[in-house]
Amino acid sequence: MSRQDAAGAAFWDERYRQDFTPWDAGGTPAALLDFLAAEPRPLAVLVPGCGSAYEVRSFAAAGHRVLAIDFSAAAVERARAALGSDGRLVRVADFFADDLGAPFDLVYERAFLCALPPMLWRRYAARVAELLAPDGRLAGFFFGDLGPARTASHGAFADRRGPPFPLAAGELDALLGGHFERVADEAAADSIPVFAGRERWQVWQRRKSPPGR
């Protein structure tokens, strides 16, 4: 693999076209299936950085209106091939720049944040908040030192090797806490090897106003 910038589509196009995708889970994780089974109403869902987009089928089957995007054309080609008729729900788009048809009730996170270089993480948090409805949620899987016993580290937002780029202890709270309140948190039960032991399922509710107001 060439050492291109992970912030560019060419980096991911090369990996999908050469079938180098160790982050690919091959299906829908159990925590998301449990979440969908408990959700009482249809949602407008955005899946950014969708990759192979297996979860799209699960969202659609549960009655939700879902849009999955990736700026890698090769990823979108793979997703459409895998999803059959549900492939129409996947398109090439730039999460940060394109009009995606907001607001959404839910943004689903799976290996997108940790694929972004850390210099883009604050833009990610602000963009998710911008795309969500006032009562919207960010739900999914987050990678790093995130367990309840972890305490904030002094190296937050420091450079690190990746992707995947792991969150340091306390970093996710610092990143999302201004826009969201965490309402669910549990260890992922079926992580693939690249994320094993360092992945958590979390749900973050969008705040109606910043903390302290």
Long-range contacts (C-beta under 8 A, 24 or more apart in sequence): 5-117, 6-115, 6-116, 6-117, 6-162, 6-163, 7-116, 7-117, 7-120, 9-71, 9-72, 9-73, 12-70, 12-71, 12-72, 12-74, 12-75, 12-115, 13-72, 13-73, 13-74, 13-75, 14-74, 16-51, 16-72, 16-74, 16-75, 16-77, 16-78, 17-74, 21-51, 21-52, 22-192, 22-193, 22-194, 23-51, 23-111, 23-115, 23-163, 23-164, 23-192, 23-194, 23-195, 24-51, 24-52, 24-192, 25-54, 25-110, 25-192, 26-52, 26-54, 26-192, 27-54, 28-54, 28-55, 28-57, 28-58, 29-55, 29-110, 29-141, 29-188, 29-190, 29-201, 30-189, 30-190, 31-141, 31-186, 31-188, 31-189, 31-201, 32-58, 32-108, 32-140, 32-201, 33-58, 35-139, 35-203, 36-62, 36-64, 37-62, 39-64, 43-104, 43-105, 43-106, 44-103, 44-104, 44-105, 44-106, 44-133, 45-104, 45-105, 45-106, 45-107, 45-108, 46-100, 46-102, 46-104, 46-106, 46-107, 46-108, 46-131, 47-107, 47-108, 47-110, 48-95, 48-107, 48-109, 48-112, 49-95, 49-111, 49-112, 49-115, 49-116, 50-75, 50-76, 50-79, 50-90, 50-112, 51-75, 51-78, 51-79, 51-110, 51-111, 52-78, 52-79, 52-82, 53-79, 53-82, 53-83, 53-89, 53-90, 54-82, 55-108, 55-110, 56-83, 56-86, 56-89, 56-90, 57-83, 57-86, 59-108, 60-86, 60-89, 64-106, 67-91, 67-100, 67-101, 69-93, 69-95, 69-98, 69-100, 71-95, 95-124, 95-127, 96-120, 96-123, 96-127, 100-131, 102-130, 102-131, 102-132, 103-131, 103-132, 103-133, 103-134, 103-136, 104-131, 104-132, 104-133, 104-136, 105-132, 105-133, 105-135, 105-136, 105-137, 106-132, 106-136, 106-137, 106-138, 106-139, 107-131, 107-132, 107-136, 107-137, 107-138, 107-139, 107-140, 108-139, 108-140, 109-138, 109-139, 109-140, 109-141, 109-142, 110-140, 110-141, 111-141, 111-143, 111-164, 111-195, 113-142, 113-143, 113-167, 114-142, 114-143, 114-144, 114-162, 114-163, 114-164, 114-165, 114-166, 114-167, 115-163, 115-164, 115-165, 116-163, 116-165, 117-162, 117-165, 118-157, 118-158, 118-159, 118-160, 118-165, 121-157, 121-175, 122-175, 125-175, 125-176, 125-178, 125-179, 126-179, 128-179, 129-179, 129-180, 129-206, 132-206, 133-206, 134-206, 134-208, 135-205, 135-206, 136-206, 137-183, 137-203, 137-204, 137-205, 137-206, 138-176, 138-180, 138-203, 138-204, 138-206, 139-184, 139-201, 139-202, 139-203, 139-204, 140-201, 140-202, 141-188, 141-191, 141-195, 141-199, 141-200, 141-201, 141-202, 142-167, 142-172, 142-199, 142-200, 142-202, 143-167, 143-195, 143-198, 143-199, 144-168, 144-169, 144-171, 144-172, 144-198, 145-169, 145-198, 146-172, 146-198, 146-200, 146-202, 147-187, 147-200, 148-185, 164-194, 164-195, 166-198, 172-202, 176-204, 177-211, 178-207, 178-210, 178-211, 179-206, 179-207, 179-210, 180-204, 180-205, 180-206, 180-207, 181-205, 181-207
